[in-house]
Amino acid sequence: MSLSDIRARIAAAEAAAQRPAGSVQLIAVSKEQPEDRVLPVLEAGHRLFGENRVQEAAGKWPAWRERFGAVDLHLLGPLQSNKARQAMELFQTIHSLDRPKLAQTFARLAQELGQCPQLFVQVNTGAEPQKAGILPEDADRFITVARALDLPVIGVMCIPPVDEDPATHFAQLAEIGARNGLDALSMGMSDDFEVAIAHGATHVRVGSAIFGARR
């Protein structure tokens, strides 16, 4: 699979769902991928990438940005509060706002820094104990709290359980977004992004289907 293949599949899924062309943003998930796989995607003109860890991203993206210019970088993985400042300075969007303490940290740092990345609230739609995210029944209240802190919450994000039909989880996330007036839906990965697009995904997170399996 290649970047052009994935773009073509996204376009076909948009058309099948009767959605406007270009309504879905492709986040190329470059976590743990070697330079010789990421550079061809940058050279092909793609400028929207996702990383899971602040330290890993900080070790490679400043140099790549110097070489290739502005890159829209999204943090997809869990974020420790003590890494929040570094994350806010490096990433344009953070998909893993998942607890009140982190919301308060973002609000404090936003005042200090004078800016804040766009934020997605991560919802643990499968209520999996090992997974980060606000439980679905707490999502409305948490979104209200985050907005009261004047945080730029633009959408909601989920990672469905691997052994369940993702469509159920995508539908639930879309309901939570609609109920709270949030248009952006971060959902769908290499194996299920077309299903996610059918349920309204605006951001799909595709790694291995573009770069190959992580070494």
Residue pairs with C-beta under 8 A, 6 or more apart in sequence:
1 209
1 210
2 210
3 28
3 41
3 44
3 46
3 210
4 44
5 209
6 26
6 206
6 209
6 210
7 26
9 193
9 194
10 24
10 26
10 193
10 197
10 204
11 21
12 194
13 24
13 193
13 194
13 197
13 198
14 20
14 21
14 22
14 23
14 24
14 197
15 21
16 198
17 197
17 198
19 197
23 202
24 197
24 201
24 202
24 203
24 204
25 48
25 202
25 203
25 204
26 46
26 48
26 204
26 206
27 48
27 49
27 50
27 74
27 76
27 186
27 203
27 204
27 205
27 206
28 41
28 46
28 48
28 49
28 50
28 206
28 207
28 210
28 211
29 49
29 50
29 51
29 52
29 76
29 189
29 205
29 206
29 207
29 210
29 211
30 37
30 38
30 41
30 49
30 50
30 51
30 207
30 211
31 50
31 51
31 52
31 53
31 56
31 76
31 77
31 207
31 214
32 52
32 56
32 214
32 215
33 207
33 211
33 214
34 215
35 60
37 211
37 212
38 49
38 60
38 64
38 211
39 64
41 210
41 211
42 64
42 68
42 71
47 68
47 69
47 70
47 71
47 72
48 71
48 72
48 74
49 61
49 71
49 72
49 73
49 74
50 73
50 74
50 75
50 76
50 95
50 205
50 207
51 57
51 61
51 73
51 74
51 75
51 76
51 77
51 91
52 75
52 76
52 77
53 77
54 75
54 79
54 83
54 86
54 87
54 90
55 83
57 73
57 75
57 90
57 91
58 86
58 90
61 71
61 73
61 90
64 71
65 71
72 92
72 93
73 90
73 91
73 92
73 93
74 91
74 92
74 93
74 94
74 95
74 203
75 87
75 90
75 91
75 93
75 94
75 95
75 96
75 117
76 95
76 96
76 205
77 96
78 96
78 98
78 132
79 87
79 94
79 96
79 102
81 101
81 102
81 105
84 102
84 105
84 106
84 109
85 109
85 113
87 94
87 117
88 94
88 106
88 109
88 110
88 113
88 115
88 116
88 117
89 113
91 117
92 117
92 118
93 117
93 118
93 119
93 120
93 154
94 117
94 118
94 119
94 120
95 120
95 122
95 157
95 186
95 203
95 205
96 120
96 122
96 132
96 157
97 103
97 106
97 119
97 120
97 121
97 122
97 146
97 151
97 153
98 121
98 122
98 124
98 132
98 133
98 134
99 134
100 142
100 145
103 142
103 145
103 146
103 149
103 151
104 149
106 116
106 119
106 149
106 151
107 149
107 150
107 151
109 116
110 116
110 150
110 151
116 151
116 152
117 152
118 152
118 154
119 146
119 151
119 152
119 153
119 154
120 153
120 154
120 155
120 156
120 157
120 184
120 186
121 134
121 139
121 142
121 143
121 146
121 153
121 155
121 156
121 157
122 132
122 133
122 134
122 156
122 157
122 158
122 159
123 133
123 134
123 135
123 136
123 139
123 156
123 157
123 158
123 173
123 176
124 131
124 132
124 133
124 134
124 135
124 136
124 158
125 133
125 136
125 158
125 160
125 169
125 172
125 173
126 160
126 161
126 164
126 169
127 135
127 136
128 161
131 159
133 158
133 159
134 142
136 172
136 176
139 156
139 176
139 180
140 176
140 179
140 180
143 153
143 156
143 180
143 182
146 153
147 153
153 182
154 182
154 183
154 184
155 177
155 182
155 183
155 184
155 185
155 186
155 202
155 203
156 173
156 176
156 177
156 180
156 182
156 184
156 185
156 186
157 173
157 185
157 186
157 187
158 169
158 170
158 172
158 173
158 186
158 187
159 189
160 166
160 168
160 169
160 170
160 187
160 192
161 169
166 188
166 192
166 195
166 196
167 195
167 198
167 199
169 187
170 185
170 187
170 188
170 195
170 196
170 199
170 200
170 201
171 199
173 185
173 187
173 199
174 185
174 199
174 200
176 182
177 183
177 184
177 185
177 200
183 202
184 202
184 203
185 196
185 199
185 200
185 201
185 202
185 203
186 201
186 202
186 203
186 205
187 196
187 199
187 201
187 203
187 204
188 194
188 195
188 196
188 197
188 201
188 204
188 205
188 206
189 204
189 205
189 206
189 207
190 206
190 207
190 208
190 209
190 210
193 201
193 204
193 205
193 206
196 204
197 204
207 214
208 214
